[in-house]
Amino acid sequence: MSDHSAEEGLAPRKAIAALRDLPEYDLTPQEAHEVADIVAAKTRQFRFPKRLEDDFQTFNRASSRNARIILAVITLLSFASAAFWAPALIGSAPSNSGFVLMLELAVITPLFGLVLWLLLRRPDADSTEWVMMGAYVIEMLVVETMRHHSDRSGFPIDPSIGVLVPIAVILMARLRFSRTMLLLAAYIGVSLSQAWLWGEAPNPHAASSWIIKWLLPALVVLASVSNKLALRRQWAAALLLRVMAHRDPLTGLPNRRALEKHYEAMSRALSRGSRSGRMVLAVIDLDHFKKVNDLHGHEYGDGVLIEIAVALSGFARRPLDMVARMGGEEFALLLHDCDEESGRQRLSALLETISGLQIENKGATLGIITVSIGAAAAPPDTRLSDAYRAADEALYRVKESGRNNYELVSL
């Protein structure tokens, strides 16, 4: 753990837990670069690309939901029950009790009842957050109004009590930075407007109380911003870990684990379809690749794998098709809703595309990189292990018969 604030220590667990509920990500190279820069703090721009920013804000609202509910409940109960505890605290009923009761029961109580209902029913909605912010601004207005009329109650209210509302919201509601600043501006506006409207309060500010009223919220905002930036970095790190768990680091292609999950999802989708669809699973192996590394070096071999990966990706452009690196020089191509005839056409085109790249391989018969392909056309209820075994056996026969060819079997 780094030397950040203690609050940051909780962030990794929260961020990783929240990512379990997010959709599978397929980051573009630009998105991956921006997220990596945020993790490494190499940029002053901590805002994610739009779709990731939306998901981060959803995570932020979800992770702060309980704190927001607790804060709304405390506010609701405090004002709804004030008629019972306030006289005991003050000692006598104020002369303006009707006015105070109206503010408590006719304004704040139903308003925070609405906020609580929205937080329980629609916690992820952006509109819920705006309603919540508006409710706390109205609460600030009510508190300042009651403070300026506290001489009629015989119980002057301490001027610093108004600062509790913005501090509580900033600390517990975890609003995005722009909305935090908007709330702080509303607090300043309410304080100044009420002082202008009603004049000096019965219990005016002491010189030291101004420090509490203005400096304390500013310090809380700075602490909140620091914590939010740390949370963004931890969320971004968890996101990268999740993405890389399903990606081959060299080629950027999905890995074996990603293929297994995708195969299961595709099988279910085809099984639910209105017509009987089939899948083609092709296992692709680079011919004489060991000689590439021996004669040209491993750096050249890595470049070959990357170039082959780019070429294979061109054969998986449909939304549910996938090409994956299984390990070493072996790749897999999964074609969704593809019959045997279409499969043969695409595999034949793939062979021509790879040989057409004219990638040098001095150890091969043709002097260039070629591939051998074994494939299986399977119904949607076929297990991946069975389809892979059939494709692998077909690949073995292709290699035994001279390589640079394909064989497709039907299950």
N, C-alpha and C positions, 0 to 999 in steps of 0.2 A: 504494500500500500504506500502511496506517495505521501508527501507532507501536506496534503490538502486538509481542509476542515474536517472535523469529526463527522459532520453530516454527510460528507462524501462517502464515508465507509458503508453507509446503507444503500448507496445508489446502485452498485453493481447487482446486488441481489434483486432489487426492485426492477431494474431495467431488464435483466435476463428473464425474470418471471413474467414480466409484461409481454416480452417478445414471443412467449409461447402462444399467446392468443392472436398474434398478428399473422397476416397471410404470408405464404412463402414469397421470398423476395428474389428477383432476378435483376440485380443491379446492372445498369449500363456502365461501361468503363469510366465515363465522366462522373457518374454518381459514386462509384466505388472510390475514385480519386478524391472527391470532395469529402466523403465520409472519413476516409483515411487521414486526410489533413486535419479534420476536426479532432479525431482521436489523438493525433500526435501534437495538437495545438500548434500547427504550422500556419494557421490562418487566423486572421482577426474576425473573419466572417463565420459565425457559429450557427448560422441558419442553414438547415438542410434543403436539398432540392424539394420542390413543392410537395410531391406525393409523400416523401419521407417526413417532411415538416408536419403535414396533416396527421400522419400516424403518430409522430412524437407528441403532438398536442393531445391526441386521443389518449395516448398512454399517460400523459401528465394529468389529464382530467380524471382518468380511471384510478390512478394511484393516489390522488388527493381527495377522492370521493368521500371517504369516511371522515376525513378532517373537515371537509366542507359541511357534511351533514351534522357533525358534532357542533360546529360553530353556529349553524343555523338553529339547531335545537336549543343551545344555550341562550341565544338572542331571543328566540320565541318564548321560552319559558320565563326568562327574566322580565320581559315586558308584560306578558300575560298574567304573571303572578305579582306584579309590582303593587297592585292594590292591597295585597295582603301583607307583604313584608315591608313596604315603604313606610306606612304609619308607625310600625314598631321601631323602625330605624330612626325616623324623624321625631317621633314622640307626639305629634299632633297632626291632624288632617290639615293640609295647606288650604289657603283660601281659594286657590286656583285649581283645586283638585279635579273639578269637572273638565277643565281644559287639558290637564295632564292625563286624565283617564281617557279622554278622547284620543289623544296622540298614541297612548299605549295600546288601547283595545281596538280602535277604529282604523289605525294606520299601520303601526308596526306589526301587531299580532297577525292580521290577515295577510300582510305582505310577506312575512317570513313563513307563514303557513304555505303560501304559494311556492316560495323558494324551496322549502323542504319537500313539497310534493314533486317539484321538477327534478330535484336532486335524486329522489328515489325512483322516479319513473323515467326520466330522460337525462341521466347523468352525463352522457357523452355528447349531448347536443350543444352546439356553440351558443344557441339562443338562451339556454339555461344559464350559461356563464354570464351573459349580458344582463339577464334579469337579476341574477345574484348581485352583480356589481351595482346595478341601479338601486337595489334594496339597501345595500350598505351605504350608499350615498344619501339616501333618504334617512337612514338611521343617524348618520352624522348630522344631518340637518335638524332632525328632531332633538338630538342630544344638545346641540348648540342652542336651539330655541328654548329648551327647558332650562339650560344654564343661564341664559339671559333673563329669564323670568323667575329665577329661583328666589329673588327677594320676596316675592309674594307667598312663597311657601314657608318662609322663616327658616329655611335650611339651605344656605348658599352652597352651590355645587362647585367643587374644585375645578379650576379651569383646565387642568391637565387631563381630566377624565375623557375629553373628546378625542384625545390621541389614541385611546385604546382601540377604537374601531378600525382605523386604517392599519395599525400595527397587527392586530389579530388577523385581519384579512390577508395582508401581505405574507405573514408567516405561515398561515394554515391553508389558504385557498390556492396558493402556488399559481398565480396568474402569469401569463406570458409577460415579457418585459414591457411591451407597449401598453398593455392594459394595467400593469402595476403603476406605471407613470401616469396614466390617465386617472387612476383612482387617487393617487397622491395629489394630482392637480385639482381634482374635485374636492379633496379635503381642504386644501389651501383656499380654494374658492369659497367653500361653505364657511370657513372660519372668518375670512375677510368680509364676506357679504353680510354675515350675521352681525359682526361688529359694526359695520356701516349702517345696517338697518336699525338695530336696537340700541346702538350706543355702547358705552362702557358697561360691562356686566357688573352686578352687585359685588361679586368677588373677583376683582381684576387680577390680571397676571402679575405675579412678582417677577423681578428681573430674571431670577434663576429658572422660573417656570417656562420662559420662552425657549430655553435650551432643551427642555423635555419636549415641548410642543413641536419644534421644528427639527432639531438635530437628531432626536431619537428616531423619527420615521426615516430620515435620510440614511442613518446607519443600518436600520432594518432593511431598507431597499438594497443597499450595497451587499449586505450579507445574503439576501435573497438572490440577487443576481449572481453572486459567486457560487452559490449552491446550485442554481439552475444551469450555469455553464458546466459545472462538474457533472451534473446529471446528464446533460447533453453528450458529453464525452463518453460517459459510461454507457449510455444507451447506444451511441454509435459503435463503441467497441463490441458490445453484445450483438449488434446487428451484423457487423463484419464477421464475428465468430460464427454466427448462424449461417451466413451466406457461404463462408469458406468451408464449413462442414459438409457442404453439398457441392463443392467445386474443386476441380483439379487445379492446383496452384500454377502449374506450368502453362497449360493450354487455356485455362479459363473455362473449359467445358464442364458440364455436370459430371460428377464422379459415379462410382458404382452405387453408392447409397442413394443418390438422387434418382438414378435409373430405376432402382427397385421401387421407390415410392411412386414414381411416375407410371411405371408399368401397372401397379396395383390400381391407381386412379383411372388409368386408361381402360383397364379391364372392366371396372365397374361402370364407366361411362358407356362402353360398347354393349355391355350386358343390359343396360337400361334402354338402349336405343330401340327405335321402332323397327329397324331392319337388322339382319344378322351381319355384323361387320367382322372383319378379320384384321389381325395385326401381323406385321412382318418384323421379326427381330433378326438383325444381321450382325454377325461378329466379324470384325475387320482386323486383319493382322498385316503389318508391314513386312514384306518379303526381305529376308537377309538383313534385318536391321542391325544385328550384332556386328556385321561387317562395316556398317556405317560408322558406328562408334569406334571400331578398331582402326579403320583406315582414315577417317576424317576427324575423329575426336568427338568428345561428348558435347561440346558446345555446338558443333555442327549438327549433331544428332538431335539436340533439343530444338534447334531451329527447324529441323525437318518435321518433328512432331507438331510444332506450332503451325507450320504451313499446311500440313495434312489436316489438322483440326479445323483450320479456316475453310479448307475445301469441303470437308465433310459437313460443316455447318450449312453449306449451301443446299444440302439435300434434306434438311430438316427445317424448312421455312414455314410449314404449316403449324398452326398454334399447338397442336398436340403431338407433333413429331419431336423426336429428341435424338441428339447424338451425344455420347458420353465417352470419356476415357476410362477404360476398365483397369488400366495399369500397364506399365512398360510401353510396348508398341501396339497394344491391343485396344481397339475402339469398338463401340457398339452403336448401331443405328436402329432406332425404333420408329416404325412407320405406322401411323394410326389409320384405321379404316382403309386398308390396302389389300387388294386381292393378289393372287399369285402372278397374274399376267402383268399388272402394274408394278409389282415388286421386281420382277425380272427386268423390266425396262429400266427401272431406276438403278438397279444394281449394275446393269451393263453400262449405263451412262456414268456411274460412279467410277468404274474401272477405267473408262476412257479419260475421265477428268483427271484422275490421279496420275496416270501415265503421261497425260498431256502436259503436266506441270514440268516434266523433264528435270526433276531434281536428281542431281548426280549421286550415284552409288557405284563406285568402282568395283565393289565386290559382287554385284549382281550380274546375271547373264546379259541383260539388256543395257547395263551400265546406268540405269536410272531406277528411281524408287517406283515399285509396283506394290499392289496389295492383293491378298487372297481373302475371299469372302465366303463364309458359310452362313446360310440364312434359313429361318423356319417361318412358314406362314401358319399362324395359329388362331383358333377361335378364342373369344374373349375369356372363356372359363379356364384356359390353360395356365398352369402355374409357371412363373418365370423360370424356375429351376428346370422344368421340363423343356420349355422353349429354348433355353440357353444350351442345355445339353444337346438337343437336336442340332442347333446351329453350330455348336462347337465340333460335333462329329462330322458335319458337312464341311467345315473348315479344314479338318484334318485330311479328309479325302481330297480336297482341292490341293493342299500342299503336297500330298503324296503323288498327285498326278501332274505336278509341274509348276504350280503356283500361277499368279497373275490371272486368276479366273474366279468364278463364283459358282456356288451350287445352292439351290433353294429347294427345301423339302416341305411337304405339307403335313400338318398334324391333324 
